[in-house]
Amino acid sequence: MKFIVGNWKMNGTSESRGALLKSIRNVITNNKIVVCLPFILICGNDFGVTLGAQDISEHDNGAYTGDISGQMLNDANVKYVIVGHSERRTYHHETNEIVRAKATAAIKNKIVPIICVGESTEEKNSGRTMSAVKKMLLESIPLSGEFIVAYEPYWAIGSGKTPSGSEIADVFETIRKALSNAGRDDVALLYGGSVNATNAKEIVNIKNVDGLLVGGASLKSDTFLPIIKSID
């Protein structure tokens, strides 16, 4: 079984949400499909599709205006949540410590965190991809509980560019070894960054890749469904 996770980011309406979820409901697949929606579009899932969120507060409750707690997400039947996405780390200055706290909060509320890691353009160009990804990984993962790791090279997100197959394989081997050394051989690993119907099958066939985190291509059925179908 592979994971195919859509990340809508700050896009979509109730109408486009309904159209996509209806189309996914009719797809027969052995893989796990998850759609991570903006908070306001999560409630009211009448289509039998597994939903995820794009962020979670590290706090249980309290005076944190605009934040959404794990208890609230659990109450909305959310099963997965993305934490530590590069856009959160960059625009909201989330540190590895904060990402770990958010992942821990998710697990506490029976939600599986999808923990994102990746290197910047500068780190890639200076040959520090492996060390940067490993450091971010080990400082972001929780001490216990179920979680997923998504590798998204910052420079590939929304650019239309993807690393070569050998580059992806090398990074995933580094991640897998780091997790194994931490006693976590059970963690699923996803690739994200300009995933589309053309490259999806090739990427998931790379060693250690257990699925995909899909951005813009997950917004509409005519671009998301071909990805889903290409992997069956």
matplotlib code that plots the C-alpha trace (Angstrom):
import matplotlib.pyplot as plt

x = [0.0, 1.2, 0.1, -1.1, -1.7, -3.1, -2.1, -4.5, -2.6, -4.6, -6.8, -10.3, -14.0, -16.8, -17.8, -14.3, -14.0, -17.2, -16.3, -12.9, -14.1, -17.0, -14.6, -12.2, -15.0, -15.6, -12.0, -11.1, -7.5, -5.5, -3.6, -4.4, -5.8, -5.8, -6.8, -5.4, -7.8, -7.8, -9.4, -12.7, -13.3, -12.6, -16.0, -18.9, -17.2, -20.0, -18.0, -16.1, -12.7, -10.0, -9.3, -6.2, -5.3, -2.4, -1.4, -2.1, -1.4, 1.1, -1.2, -4.2, -6.5, -6.4, -5.8, -4.2, -6.4, -6.6, -5.0, -6.7, -6.1, -5.7, -8.9, -10.8, -9.3, -10.1, -13.6, -13.8, -12.7, -9.3, -6.9, -3.7, -2.1, 0.9, 3.4, 6.7, 5.9, 8.6, 6.1, 5.2, 8.9, 9.7, 6.7, 5.8, 9.4, 8.6, 11.6, 12.3, 11.4, 7.9, 7.4, 8.2, 5.7, 3.0, 3.7, 3.5, 0.2, -1.2, -0.3, -1.8, -5.1, -4.9, -4.0, -1.0, 1.4, 3.1, 6.4, 8.0, 11.8, 13.9, 16.9, 17.1, 18.6, 21.7, 22.1, 21.8, 24.3, 26.8, 26.6, 24.9, 21.6, 22.2, 23.4, 20.6, 17.8, 19.1, 19.4, 15.9, 14.5, 16.0, 15.1, 11.5, 10.3, 8.5, 9.9, 7.1, 3.9, 2.9, 4.1, 5.0, 7.9, 7.6, 10.8, 10.2, 13.2, 12.4, 13.7, 11.4, 8.1, 5.9, 8.9, 8.1, 11.5, 12.2, 15.5, 16.8, 15.8, 19.2, 19.1, 15.8, 17.0, 20.1, 18.1, 15.6, 18.3, 19.8, 16.3, 15.7, 19.0, 18.6, 15.2, 16.4, 19.2, 16.5, 14.6, 11.9, 11.9, 8.1, 7.8, 6.3, 8.3, 6.7, 8.1, 6.7, 7.7, 6.2, 4.6, 2.4, 0.9, 4.0, 6.5, 4.4, 4.8, 8.5, 9.0, 7.0, 9.0, 12.2, 13.5, 12.2, 9.5, 6.1, 4.0, 3.6, 2.7, 1.0, 0.5, -1.2, -2.0, -4.3, -6.7, -8.7, -9.8, -8.4, -4.9, -5.2, -7.0, -4.4, -1.8, -3.9, -4.6, -1.0, 0.2, -2.3]
y = [0.0, 3.5, 6.8, 9.5, 12.7, 15.9, 19.2, 22.0, 24.7, 28.0, 27.1, 25.8, 26.4, 24.2, 23.7, 22.5, 20.4, 18.6, 18.0, 16.5, 14.3, 12.9, 12.0, 10.2, 8.3, 6.4, 5.4, 1.8, 1.6, -0.4, 2.7, 5.2, 8.5, 11.5, 15.1, 17.8, 20.7, 24.2, 24.2, 25.8, 23.1, 20.1, 19.6, 17.9, 15.0, 13.0, 11.2, 8.6, 10.2, 10.3, 14.0, 15.7, 19.1, 21.3, 22.5, 21.9, 23.9, 22.5, 23.7, 21.8, 24.8, 28.4, 32.0, 31.2, 33.2, 31.6, 28.3, 24.9, 22.2, 18.5, 18.0, 20.1, 18.2, 14.9, 16.1, 16.9, 13.3, 14.4, 11.4, 13.0, 16.4, 18.0, 19.6, 21.4, 22.1, 24.3, 27.2, 27.0, 26.8, 29.8, 32.1, 31.4, 30.7, 27.3, 25.6, 21.9, 22.2, 23.6, 21.0, 18.2, 19.7, 19.9, 16.3, 15.2, 17.1, 15.3, 11.9, 12.7, 13.3, 10.1, 12.0, 10.8, 13.7, 13.9, 15.6, 17.5, 17.8, 19.2, 21.2, 24.8, 25.8, 27.0, 23.8, 21.8, 23.9, 23.6, 19.9, 19.8, 18.1, 14.9, 16.7, 19.3, 16.8, 14.4, 17.2, 18.5, 15.0, 13.9, 17.2, 17.2, 13.7, 12.9, 10.5, 7.9, 7.3, 6.8, 9.3, 9.7, 11.6, 13.6, 14.7, 17.9, 19.6, 23.3, 24.2, 21.8, 22.9, 24.6, 25.0, 22.2, 20.7, 17.4, 15.8, 12.9, 9.4, 8.7, 11.9, 11.0, 7.4, 8.8, 11.1, 8.4, 6.0, 8.6, 9.2, 5.4, 4.8, 7.7, 6.4, 2.9, 4.0, 5.8, 2.5, 3.5, 1.1, 1.3, 4.9, 5.5, 7.9, 10.2, 12.3, 15.8, 18.5, 19.1, 15.7, 15.1, 12.3, 12.1, 11.5, 9.9, 6.2, 6.6, 8.2, 5.7, 2.9, 4.3, 2.3, 3.4, 5.7, 4.7, 7.4, 11.0, 14.4, 16.2, 20.0, 21.9, 18.8, 17.6, 20.6, 19.2, 15.7, 16.0, 16.3, 14.3, 11.2, 10.5, 10.4, 8.1, 5.8, 5.7, 4.1, 1.2]
z = [0.0, -0.9, 0.6, -1.7, 0.3, -1.3, 0.3, -0.8, 1.0, 1.0, -1.9, -2.6, -1.8, -0.5, -4.1, -5.3, -2.2, -2.9, -6.5, -5.7, -2.8, -4.9, -7.6, -5.2, -3.6, -6.8, -7.3, -6.6, -5.2, -2.7, -1.7, 1.1, -0.2, 2.1, 1.3, 3.6, 3.5, 4.9, 8.4, 7.2, 4.6, 6.9, 8.6, 6.9, 5.2, 3.7, 1.0, 2.9, 2.1, 4.7, 5.6, 7.0, 8.2, 7.3, 10.8, 14.4, 17.6, 20.0, 22.8, 24.1, 24.5, 25.7, 24.6, 21.2, 18.8, 15.3, 16.3, 16.1, 18.7, 18.3, 20.2, 17.7, 14.8, 16.4, 16.9, 13.2, 12.4, 11.1, 10.8, 9.6, 9.9, 8.0, 10.4, 9.6, 5.9, 4.5, 4.1, 7.8, 8.7, 6.4, 6.7, 10.3, 11.6, 13.0, 14.5, 14.7, 18.4, 17.5, 14.8, 17.3, 19.8, 17.1, 16.1, 19.8, 20.2, 17.1, 18.4, 21.8, 20.0, 17.9, 14.7, 12.6, 11.9, 8.5, 9.4, 6.5, 6.1, 3.2, 2.2, 0.9, -2.4, -0.6, 1.3, -1.9, -3.8, -1.0, -0.8, 2.6, 1.6, 3.7, 6.9, 6.7, 6.2, 8.9, 11.4, 10.7, 10.8, 14.2, 15.8, 14.5, 15.1, 18.4, 20.9, 20.5, 18.6, 15.0, 12.4, 8.8, 7.3, 4.0, 2.2, 0.2, -1.2, -0.7, -4.1, -5.8, -4.3, -6.9, -9.2, -11.7, -10.9, -9.2, -8.1, -10.2, -9.2, -7.8, -5.7, -4.2, -3.6, -1.7, 0.5, 1.3, 2.2, 4.6, 6.2, 6.5, 8.1, 10.6, 11.6, 11.9, 14.2, 16.3, 16.5, 14.1, 11.2, 11.0, 9.6, 6.1, 3.9, 1.3, -1.4, -2.2, -4.6, -8.0, -8.2, -11.2, -13.3, -15.4, -12.6, -9.9, -10.8, -11.3, -7.9, -5.9, -7.4, -5.9, -3.0, 0.4, -1.1, 0.5, -1.2, -2.3, -0.9, -3.7, -3.8, -6.7, -8.7, -5.8, -6.2, -9.2, -10.1, -13.7, -12.3, -9.0, -10.2, -12.9, -10.1, -8.0, -11.0, -12.2, -9.0, -9.0]

ax = plt.figure().add_subplot(projection="3d")
ax.plot(x, y, z, "-o")
ax.set_aspect("equal")
plt.show()
